[in-house]
Amino acid sequence: MTIETPRGTTPWIPTLEEVAALAGVSSSTASRVINGSPRVTEQTVARVNEAIAKIGYVPNRAGRNLARRRTQTVAMMIPERTADFFADPYFAEVIQGAAMHASSTEYSLTLLIESEQDPHKTHQFLRRGNVDGALILSHHSASSSYGELARTLPIVFGVHPPGAVGDQIHVVDVDNVAVGALGTRHLVERGRQHIATITGPLDTSAGRERMQGWRDTVLAAGLEPGGCEEGDYTPTGGAQAMGRLLDAEAPFDAVFIASAQMASGAVAVLKDRGVRIPADVAVATADNNVFSTSSSPQLTTVDLHTAEKGATMMAAVVRLIDGAQLGTEMLVPIDLIERASTAL
């Protein structure tokens, strides 16, 4: 549907009735879809959401809040495998920050872990008015279906959902290119000439962007990039990647590792192979958590202020629920904490 606005007239604002007409349903059915009613079929939901996307309809949330009782609840949605969630301190820190901020508001925070067998079940829970807003937290870009859901429910994402555009997409994250650059620049400033990296999974935006920050910084310093191996944000993955770097026999005197979990495993391999840290190889990483402080030596790290990210996500979704207009991207600051793994 294309509606042209004559020059000099009021801009066209799509209406619920036009959404319904394009989807081939009644206005009341379209309204039920927008308000998350369970009394519509999945096929109808898909048609209405497609119509919303096509003409750019934005629901009047203020009117919806008058029409329904608020639950005073925000969901923290984790689209990750349960085992990954419980093993990774990143999630606990973000949740702690969000919960601390929630305690200063009238909202409660509830945790949802997406069903691996039936993720659609969780989507339906969010659509049916059980919560007033949601936080979507994942290492991976949240599925595009959550991007569609943001058209009808206030949502703040921890990473950008793939292919999602529009004023309703709100993301709180760090600048991951800057994370890779800051850690690598510290190694350059310590006089290291052959700087390798262990990336995060390259199907995550953080994995790709931190690798970009490493590469750009090495090249800007007039150095050749060292070895590059992919990890998986776990100690085992870091250990395996470090083994591959060492077995490749390409010399390196420093390494930037995209997460402290991976760095803890990589350091263990370096020590097993008789490599001295930092005399032979300096190590810098990201995530200021127990993995960076319990390592021997303790690890220089880019502090991502992960709890602050959770608090910022919670503050943002509360403002969206209250009808505020927010920017589409909010960045959490980062800092470098120098420890023994890079000390001269």
DOZA-121485 format. One record per residue (C-alpha): x, y, z; residue in one letter. Coordinates in steps of 0.2 Angstrom, whole numbers, m for minus. Layout:
BEGIN
<pt c1="X" c2="Y" c3="Z" aa="A"/>
...
END
This chain:
BEGIN
<pt c1="0" c2="0" c3="0" aa="M"/>
<pt c1="7" c2="17" c3="m5" aa="T"/>
<pt c1="m1" c2="33" c3="0" aa="I"/>
<pt c1="6" c2="49" c3="m7" aa="E"/>
<pt c1="5" c2="65" c3="3" aa="T"/>
<pt c1="2" c2="81" c3="m8" aa="P"/>
<pt c1="15" c2="94" c3="m6" aa="R"/>
<pt c1="11" c2="106" c3="8" aa="G"/>
<pt c1="m2" c2="95" c3="17" aa="T"/>
<pt c1="0" c2="86" c3="34" aa="T"/>
<pt c1="11" c2="70" c3="33" aa="P"/>
<pt c1="1" c2="54" c3="31" aa="W"/>
<pt c1="1" c2="44" c3="48" aa="I"/>
<pt c1="m4" c2="25" c3="45" aa="P"/>
<pt c1="m19" c2="20" c3="55" aa="T"/>
<pt c1="m25" c2="4" c3="63" aa="L"/>
<pt c1="m39" c2="3" c3="50" aa="E"/>
<pt c1="m26" c2="3" c3="36" aa="E"/>
<pt c1="m16" c2="m10" c3="44" aa="V"/>
<pt c1="m32" c2="m21" c3="45" aa="A"/>
<pt c1="m36" c2="m18" c3="27" aa="A"/>
<pt c1="m19" c2="m22" c3="21" aa="L"/>
<pt c1="m19" c2="m38" c3="32" aa="A"/>
<pt c1="m37" c2="m43" c3="26" aa="G"/>
<pt c1="m44" c2="m43" c3="44" aa="V"/>
<pt c1="m55" c2="m33" c3="54" aa="S"/>
<pt c1="m49" c2="m18" c3="65" aa="S"/>
<pt c1="m54" c2="m27" c3="81" aa="S"/>
<pt c1="m43" c2="m42" c3="75" aa="T"/>
<pt c1="m28" c2="m31" c3="71" aa="A"/>
<pt c1="m30" c2="m23" c3="88" aa="S"/>
<pt c1="m30" c2="m40" c3="96" aa="R"/>
<pt c1="m14" c2="m44" c3="88" aa="V"/>
<pt c1="m6" c2="m28" c3="93" aa="I"/>
<pt c1="m11" c2="m30" c3="111" aa="N"/>
<pt c1="m5" c2="m48" c3="111" aa="G"/>
<pt c1="m22" c2="m57" c3="113" aa="S"/>
<pt c1="m21" c2="m76" c3="112" aa="P"/>
<pt c1="m37" c2="m77" c3="103" aa="R"/>
<pt c1="m29" c2="m75" c3="85" aa="V"/>
<pt c1="m20" c2="m88" c3="75" aa="T"/>
<pt c1="m2" c2="m88" c3="71" aa="E"/>
<pt c1="m6" c2="m85" c3="52" aa="Q"/>
<pt c1="m16" c2="m69" c3="57" aa="T"/>
<pt c1="m2" c2="m63" c3="68" aa="V"/>
<pt c1="10" c2="m65" c3="54" aa="A"/>
<pt c1="m1" c2="m55" c3="42" aa="R"/>
<pt c1="m4" c2="m41" c3="53" aa="V"/>
<pt c1="14" c2="m39" c3="58" aa="N"/>
<pt c1="19" c2="m39" c3="40" aa="E"/>
<pt c1="6" c2="m26" c3="36" aa="A"/>
<pt c1="13" c2="m15" c3="51" aa="I"/>
<pt c1="30" c2="m17" c3="44" aa="A"/>
<pt c1="25" c2="m13" c3="26" aa="K"/>
<pt c1="16" c2="4" c3="30" aa="I"/>
<pt c1="26" c2="9" c3="46" aa="G"/>
<pt c1="12" c2="9" c3="58" aa="Y"/>
<pt c1="17" c2="14" c3="76" aa="V"/>
<pt c1="4" c2="9" c3="89" aa="P"/>
<pt c1="m2" c2="22" c3="102" aa="N"/>
<pt c1="6" c2="15" c3="117" aa="R"/>
<pt c1="m2" c2="29" c3="128" aa="A"/>
<pt c1="m19" c2="23" c3="122" aa="G"/>
<pt c1="m15" c2="5" c3="125" aa="R"/>
<pt c1="m10" c2="8" c3="143" aa="N"/>
<pt c1="m27" c2="16" c3="146" aa="L"/>
<pt c1="m35" c2="1" c3="139" aa="A"/>
<pt c1="m26" c2="m12" c3="149" aa="R"/>
<pt c1="m20" c2="m14" c3="167" aa="R"/>
<pt c1="m1" c2="m13" c3="168" aa="R"/>
<pt c1="7" c2="m28" c3="176" aa="T"/>
<pt c1="22" c2="m18" c3="183" aa="Q"/>
<pt c1="33" c2="m32" c3="177" aa="T"/>
<pt c1="48" c2="m32" c3="165" aa="V"/>
<pt c1="54" c2="m48" c3="157" aa="A"/>
<pt c1="73" c2="m51" c3="155" aa="M"/>
<pt c1="73" c2="m63" c3="141" aa="M"/>
<pt c1="88" c2="m74" c3="137" aa="I"/>
<pt c1="88" c2="m82" c3="120" aa="P"/>
<pt c1="103" c2="m94" c3="124" aa="E"/>
<pt c1="106" c2="m112" c3="129" aa="R"/>
<pt c1="103" c2="m115" c3="147" aa="T"/>
<pt c1="120" c2="m122" c3="150" aa="A"/>
<pt c1="128" c2="m107" c3="142" aa="D"/>
<pt c1="118" c2="m95" c3="153" aa="F"/>
<pt c1="123" c2="m103" c3="169" aa="F"/>
<pt c1="141" c2="m104" c3="164" aa="A"/>
<pt c1="144" c2="m86" c3="159" aa="D"/>
<pt c1="146" c2="m73" c3="172" aa="P"/>
<pt c1="141" c2="m59" c3="159" aa="Y"/>
<pt c1="123" c2="m64" c3="161" aa="F"/>
<pt c1="123" c2="m63" c3="180" aa="A"/>
<pt c1="131" c2="m46" c3="180" aa="E"/>
<pt c1="119" c2="m39" c3="167" aa="V"/>
<pt c1="104" c2="m46" c3="177" aa="I"/>
<pt c1="111" c2="m39" c3="194" aa="Q"/>
<pt c1="113" c2="m22" c3="186" aa="G"/>
<pt c1="95" c2="m23" c3="179" aa="A"/>
<pt c1="88" c2="m29" c3="196" aa="A"/>
<pt c1="97" c2="m16" c3="206" aa="M"/>
<pt c1="89" c2="m2" c3="195" aa="H"/>
<pt c1="72" c2="m11" c3="195" aa="A"/>
<pt c1="72" c2="m10" c3="214" aa="S"/>
<pt c1="72" c2="9" c3="213" aa="S"/>
<pt c1="56" c2="9" c3="202" aa="T"/>
<pt c1="39" c2="2" c3="203" aa="E"/>
<pt c1="43" c2="m12" c3="191" aa="Y"/>
<pt c1="48" c2="m30" c3="195" aa="S"/>
<pt c1="60" c2="m40" c3="185" aa="L"/>
<pt c1="56" c2="m58" c3="179" aa="T"/>
<pt c1="69" c2="m69" c3="171" aa="L"/>
<pt c1="64" c2="m79" c3="155" aa="L"/>
<pt c1="76" c2="m92" c3="147" aa="I"/>
<pt c1="70" c2="m96" c3="130" aa="E"/>
<pt c1="64" c2="m114" c3="127" aa="S"/>
<pt c1="77" c2="m123" c3="116" aa="E"/>
<pt c1="63" c2="m135" c3="110" aa="Q"/>
<pt c1="49" c2="m122" c3="108" aa="D"/>
<pt c1="55" c2="m104" c3="107" aa="P"/>
<pt c1="38" c2="m99" c3="100" aa="H"/>
<pt c1="31" c2="m102" c3="117" aa="K"/>
<pt c1="41" c2="m88" c3="125" aa="T"/>
<pt c1="37" c2="m76" c3="111" aa="H"/>
<pt c1="18" c2="m79" c3="114" aa="Q"/>
<pt c1="21" c2="m76" c3="132" aa="F"/>
<pt c1="28" c2="m59" c3="128" aa="L"/>
<pt c1="14" c2="m55" c3="116" aa="R"/>
<pt c1="0" c2="m59" c3="128" aa="R"/>
<pt c1="1" c2="m44" c3="139" aa="G"/>
<pt c1="10" c2="m54" c3="153" aa="N"/>
<pt c1="23" c2="m40" c3="155" aa="V"/>
<pt c1="24" c2="m21" c3="151" aa="D"/>
<pt c1="41" c2="m22" c3="143" aa="G"/>
<pt c1="56" c2="m34" c3="140" aa="A"/>
<pt c1="75" c2="m34" c3="139" aa="L"/>
<pt c1="82" c2="m46" c3="127" aa="I"/>
<pt c1="100" c2="m51" c3="132" aa="L"/>
<pt c1="111" c2="m63" c3="121" aa="S"/>
<pt c1="128" c2="m64" c3="115" aa="H"/>
<pt c1="121" c2="m68" c3="98" aa="H"/>
<pt c1="110" c2="m56" c3="89" aa="S"/>
<pt c1="92" c2="m59" c3="95" aa="A"/>
<pt c1="81" c2="m67" c3="82" aa="S"/>
<pt c1="72" c2="m56" c3="70" aa="S"/>
<pt c1="55" c2="m61" c3="78" aa="S"/>
<pt c1="60" c2="m50" c3="93" aa="Y"/>
<pt c1="63" c2="m36" c3="82" aa="G"/>
<pt c1="45" c2="m38" c3="75" aa="E"/>
<pt c1="39" c2="m39" c3="93" aa="L"/>
<pt c1="47" c2="m22" c3="97" aa="A"/>
<pt c1="33" c2="m14" c3="86" aa="R"/>
<pt c1="20" c2="m18" c3="99" aa="T"/>
<pt c1="30" c2="m20" c3="116" aa="L"/>
<pt c1="43" c2="m9" c3="123" aa="P"/>
<pt c1="59" c2="m19" c3="121" aa="I"/>
<pt c1="77" c2="m14" c3="124" aa="V"/>
<pt c1="91" c2="m26" c3="116" aa="F"/>
<pt c1="108" c2="m30" c3="122" aa="G"/>
<pt c1="114" c2="m33" c3="104" aa="V"/>
<pt c1="106" c2="m27" c3="88" aa="H"/>
<pt c1="93" c2="m39" c3="81" aa="P"/>
<pt c1="98" c2="m44" c3="63" aa="P"/>
<pt c1="89" c2="m34" c3="49" aa="G"/>
<pt c1="79" c2="m24" c3="62" aa="A"/>
<pt c1="77" c2="m5" c3="58" aa="V"/>
<pt c1="66" c2="8" c3="64" aa="G"/>
<pt c1="63" c2="20" c3="79" aa="D"/>
<pt c1="56" c2="6" c3="89" aa="Q"/>
<pt c1="73" c2="m4" c3="90" aa="I"/>
<pt c1="83" c2="2" c3="105" aa="H"/>
<pt c1="100" c2="m6" c3="109" aa="V"/>
<pt c1="111" c2="m4" c3="125" aa="V"/>
<pt c1="129" c2="m10" c3="122" aa="D"/>
<pt c1="147" c2="m6" c3="122" aa="V"/>
<pt c1="157" c2="0" c3="106" aa="D"/>
<pt c1="165" c2="m17" c3="103" aa="N"/>
<pt c1="176" c2="m11" c3="89" aa="V"/>
<pt c1="183" c2="1" c3="103" aa="A"/>
<pt c1="185" c2="m13" c3="115" aa="V"/>
<pt c1="196" c2="m23" c3="103" aa="G"/>
<pt c1="206" c2="m7" c3="99" aa="A"/>
<pt c1="208" c2="m1" c3="117" aa="L"/>
<pt c1="215" c2="m18" c3="122" aa="G"/>
<pt c1="226" c2="m20" c3="107" aa="T"/>
<pt c1="233" c2="m2" c3="108" aa="R"/>
<pt c1="238" c2="m5" c3="126" aa="H"/>
<pt c1="249" c2="m20" c3="119" aa="L"/>
<pt c1="256" c2="m8" c3="105" aa="V"/>
<pt c1="261" c2="5" c3="118" aa="E"/>
<pt c1="270" c2="m9" c3="128" aa="R"/>
<pt c1="281" c2="m11" c3="113" aa="G"/>
<pt c1="274" c2="m27" c3="107" aa="R"/>
<pt c1="278" c2="m30" c3="88" aa="Q"/>
<pt c1="268" c2="m46" c3="84" aa="H"/>
<pt c1="251" c2="m46" c3="92" aa="I"/>
<pt c1="239" c2="m60" c3="89" aa="A"/>
<pt c1="221" c2="m62" c3="94" aa="T"/>
<pt c1="208" c2="m75" c3="99" aa="I"/>
<pt c1="191" c2="m69" c3="94" aa="T"/>
<pt c1="174" c2="m73" c3="100" aa="G"/>
<pt c1="162" c2="m83" c3="90" aa="P"/>
<pt c1="162" c2="m74" c3="73" aa="L"/>
<pt c1="143" c2="m77" c3="72" aa="D"/>
<pt c1="141" c2="m64" c3="86" aa="T"/>
<pt c1="143" c2="m45" c3="82" aa="S"/>
<pt c1="155" c2="m43" c3="97" aa="A"/>
<pt c1="166" c2="m57" c3="90" aa="G"/>
<pt c1="167" c2="m49" c3="73" aa="R"/>
<pt c1="169" c2="m31" c3="80" aa="E"/>
<pt c1="182" c2="m34" c3="93" aa="R"/>
<pt c1="192" c2="m43" c3="79" aa="M"/>
<pt c1="190" c2="m27" c3="68" aa="Q"/>
<pt c1="196" c2="m16" c3="82" aa="G"/>
<pt c1="212" c2="m27" c3="85" aa="W"/>
<pt c1="216" c2="m28" c3="66" aa="R"/>
<pt c1="213" c2="m9" c3="63" aa="D"/>
<pt c1="224" c2="m4" c3="78" aa="T"/>
<pt c1="238" c2="m16" c3="73" aa="V"/>
<pt c1="238" c2="m9" c3="55" aa="L"/>
<pt c1="237" c2="9" c3="61" aa="A"/>
<pt c1="253" c2="6" c3="71" aa="A"/>
<pt c1="262" c2="0" c3="56" aa="G"/>
<pt c1="263" c2="m18" c3="61" aa="L"/>
<pt c1="258" c2="m34" c3="53" aa="E"/>
<pt c1="243" c2="m43" c3="61" aa="P"/>
<pt c1="248" c2="m59" c3="70" aa="G"/>
<pt c1="239" c2="m75" c3="71" aa="G"/>
<pt c1="220" c2="m75" c3="73" aa="C"/>
<pt c1="210" c2="m90" c3="80" aa="E"/>
<pt c1="192" c2="m91" c3="84" aa="E"/>
<pt c1="185" c2="m95" c3="101" aa="G"/>
<pt c1="168" c2="m98" c3="109" aa="D"/>
<pt c1="168" c2="m87" c3="125" aa="Y"/>
<pt c1="173" c2="m102" c3="136" aa="T"/>
<pt c1="189" c2="m107" c3="145" aa="P"/>
<pt c1="190" c2="m123" c3="134" aa="T"/>
<pt c1="188" c2="m113" c3="118" aa="G"/>
<pt c1="201" c2="m101" c3="123" aa="G"/>
<pt c1="213" c2="m115" c3="127" aa="A"/>
<pt c1="210" c2="m124" c3="111" aa="Q"/>
<pt c1="212" c2="m108" c3="101" aa="A"/>
<pt c1="229" c2="m104" c3="110" aa="M"/>
<pt c1="235" c2="m121" c3="106" aa="G"/>
<pt c1="232" c2="m118" c3="88" aa="R"/>
<pt c1="241" c2="m101" c3="89" aa="L"/>
<pt c1="256" c2="m110" c3="96" aa="L"/>
<pt c1="256" c2="m125" c3="84" aa="D"/>
<pt c1="255" c2="m113" c3="69" aa="A"/>
<pt c1="273" c2="m107" c3="74" aa="E"/>
<pt c1="270" c2="m90" c3="69" aa="A"/>
<pt c1="279" c2="m79" c3="81" aa="P"/>
<pt c1="269" c2="m68" c3="93" aa="F"/>
<pt c1="274" c2="m58" c3="108" aa="D"/>
<pt c1="256" c2="m52" c3="113" aa="A"/>
<pt c1="239" c2="m58" c3="111" aa="V"/>
<pt c1="222" c2="m49" c3="113" aa="F"/>
<pt c1="209" c2="m61" c3="119" aa="I"/>
<pt c1="190" c2="m56" c3="116" aa="A"/>
<pt c1="184" c2="m62" c3="133" aa="S"/>
<pt c1="192" c2="m66" c3="150" aa="A"/>
<pt c1="184" c2="m83" c3="150" aa="Q"/>
<pt c1="194" c2="m88" c3="135" aa="M"/>
<pt c1="209" c2="m79" c3="142" aa="A"/>
<pt c1="209" c2="m90" c3="157" aa="S"/>
<pt c1="210" c2="m106" c3="147" aa="G"/>
<pt c1="223" c2="m98" c3="135" aa="A"/>
<pt c1="234" c2="m93" c3="149" aa="V"/>
<pt c1="234" c2="m111" c3="156" aa="A"/>
<pt c1="240" c2="m117" c3="139" aa="V"/>
<pt c1="254" c2="m104" c3="138" aa="L"/>
<pt c1="260" c2="m109" c3="155" aa="K"/>
<pt c1="259" c2="m127" c3="151" aa="D"/>
<pt c1="270" c2="m124" c3="136" aa="R"/>
<pt c1="283" c2="m115" c3="146" aa="G"/>
<pt c1="279" c2="m97" c3="139" aa="V"/>
<pt c1="282" c2="m83" c3="152" aa="R"/>
<pt c1="268" c2="m70" c3="154" aa="I"/>
<pt c1="271" c2="m56" c3="151" aa="P"/>
<pt c1="290" c2="m58" c3="148" aa="A"/>
<pt c1="287" c2="m69" c3="132" aa="D"/>
<pt c1="269" c2="m65" c3="128" aa="V"/>
<pt c1="259" c2="m51" c3="135" aa="A"/>
<pt c1="240" c2="m54" c3="137" aa="V"/>
<pt c1="226" c2="m42" c3="137" aa="A"/>
<pt c1="207" c2="m46" c3="137" aa="T"/>
<pt c1="190" c2="m40" c3="139" aa="A"/>
<pt c1="177" c2="m42" c3="154" aa="D"/>
<pt c1="182" c2="m37" c3="171" aa="N"/>
<pt c1="176" c2="m52" c3="181" aa="N"/>
<pt c1="182" c2="m66" c3="191" aa="V"/>
<pt c1="191" c2="m74" c3="177" aa="F"/>
<pt c1="202" c2="m59" c3="175" aa="S"/>
<pt c1="206" c2="m57" c3="193" aa="T"/>
<pt c1="208" c2="m75" c3="198" aa="S"/>
<pt c1="220" c2="m79" c3="184" aa="S"/>
<pt c1="239" c2="m80" c3="188" aa="S"/>
<pt c1="245" c2="m68" c3="183" aa="P"/>
<pt c1="230" c2="m57" c3="184" aa="Q"/>
<pt c1="224" c2="m51" c3="167" aa="L"/>
<pt c1="224" c2="m33" c3="160" aa="T"/>
<pt c1="207" c2="m31" c3="154" aa="T"/>
<pt c1="195" c2="m19" c3="146" aa="V"/>
<pt c1="181" c2="m16" c3="159" aa="D"/>
<pt c1="164" c2="m17" c3="150" aa="L"/>
<pt c1="155" c2="m10" c3="165" aa="H"/>
<pt c1="143" c2="m25" c3="163" aa="T"/>
<pt c1="132" c2="m21" c3="178" aa="A"/>
<pt c1="130" c2="m3" c3="172" aa="E"/>
<pt c1="124" c2="m10" c3="155" aa="K"/>
<pt c1="110" c2="m20" c3="164" aa="G"/>
<pt c1="105" c2="m4" c3="174" aa="A"/>
<pt c1="105" c2="6" c3="158" aa="T"/>
<pt c1="94" c2="m7" c3="149" aa="M"/>
<pt c1="81" c2="m7" c3="163" aa="M"/>
<pt c1="81" c2="12" c3="165" aa="A"/>
<pt c1="78" c2="13" c3="146" aa="A"/>
<pt c1="63" c2="1" c3="145" aa="V"/>
<pt c1="55" c2="10" c3="160" aa="V"/>
<pt c1="56" c2="26" c3="150" aa="R"/>
<pt c1="49" c2="17" c3="135" aa="L"/>
<pt c1="34" c2="10" c3="144" aa="I"/>
<pt c1="31" c2="28" c3="151" aa="D"/>
<pt c1="30" c2="34" c3="133" aa="G"/>
<pt c1="47" c2="43" c3="132" aa="A"/>
<pt c1="56" c2="45" c3="115" aa="Q"/>
<pt c1="74" c2="37" c3="116" aa="L"/>
<pt c1="88" c2="36" c3="104" aa="G"/>
<pt c1="90" c2="19" c3="95" aa="T"/>
<pt c1="108" c2="16" c3="102" aa="E"/>
<pt c1="115" c2="19" c3="119" aa="M"/>
<pt c1="133" c2="16" c3="123" aa="L"/>
<pt c1="140" c2="10" c3="140" aa="V"/>
<pt c1="158" c2="17" c3="143" aa="P"/>
<pt c1="173" c2="6" c3="144" aa="I"/>
<pt c1="190" c2="8" c3="153" aa="D"/>
<pt c1="206" c2="m2" c3="153" aa="L"/>
<pt c1="212" c2="m9" c3="169" aa="I"/>
<pt c1="231" c2="m14" c3="169" aa="E"/>
<pt c1="237" c2="m29" c3="178" aa="R"/>
<pt c1="252" c2="m40" c3="179" aa="A"/>
<pt c1="249" c2="m49" c3="162" aa="S"/>
<pt c1="255" c2="m34" c3="153" aa="T"/>
<pt c1="266" c2="m26" c3="166" aa="A"/>
<pt c1="284" c2="m23" c3="160" aa="L"/>
END
